[in-house]
Amino acid sequence: MLLSCSTLVISTKNSSDSNASQGKSIFILAGQSNMAGRGGLVSGSWDGYVPPECQSSPKILRLNAENKWEEARPPLHHDIDYLKACGIGPGLAFANSILKKNLSIGEIGLVPCAIGGTQISEWRRGGPLYKQLLSRAHAALQDGGIIRAILWYQGESDTRCQEDAKLYKTRLAKFFTDIRSDLKLPELPVVQVALASAEGPYIDDIRKAQLGIDLPNVKCVDAKGMKIGYDGLHLSTEGEIHVGQMMADAFAQFIA
């Protein structure tokens, strides 16, 4: 399910006419574990299965932990969210879906930044995660390209405390606004995901905040009902693929 939080659409400067000068289309992947990818994890290890929707392609690159571009292969976050086991996330399903849509945006560059178990307060301006995101975004631009969107999937850890749940909408809006400001991209599209599962009892409050955020160029896809993995918290491979494809559908609306 796709819900638009704004009717504002990015300009036609993203059209294919300027692809040659813009270079690769860059997407920042941020949030916590369901963005980092836990699909296919069995007893704490990835099962190694790569579904067709997540196959590698020479047209899809990944910025690794050393800020070097390489062909993207799952798990995308293995050297970023390295303290935890990573599996299939939504990133490659998103990228492959974008390629199939023939949006004429050229080569795709994915910039993994998600860290499992993090709260929205840990992504505040000036904090380590925020600084790392900015640093990696700037590194991604060094050899050309344009940042097309932020893909954001986070909030499970904020369902544990009522106070965090109450403040979530304000904190999320500030995070999006601050990142846009510091990247000097005030209209940068954001595609976020409304939670399918949670660590605590305040999931409805977090979902309400995510679905109700009122900022321009923000779209929200709803993961409710997606298939959950063996641990009862993280999306299965099937669920991650579906979310990635929904995010691609949402992004495509920005440049339609």
Secondary structure, 3 states (H helix, E strand, C coil): CEEECCCCCCCHHHCHHHHHHHCCEEEEEEECHHHHCCECEECCEECCCCCHHHCCCCCEEEECCCCCEEECCCCCCCCCCCCCCCCECCHHHHHHHHHHCCCCCCCEEEEECCCCCCCHHHHCCCCHHHHHHHHHHHHHCCCCCEEEEEEEECCHHHHCCHHHHHHHHHHHHHHHHHHHHHCCCCCCCEEEEECCCCCCCCHHHHHHHHHHCCCCCEEEEECCCCCECCCCCCECHHHHHHHHHHHHHHHHHHCC
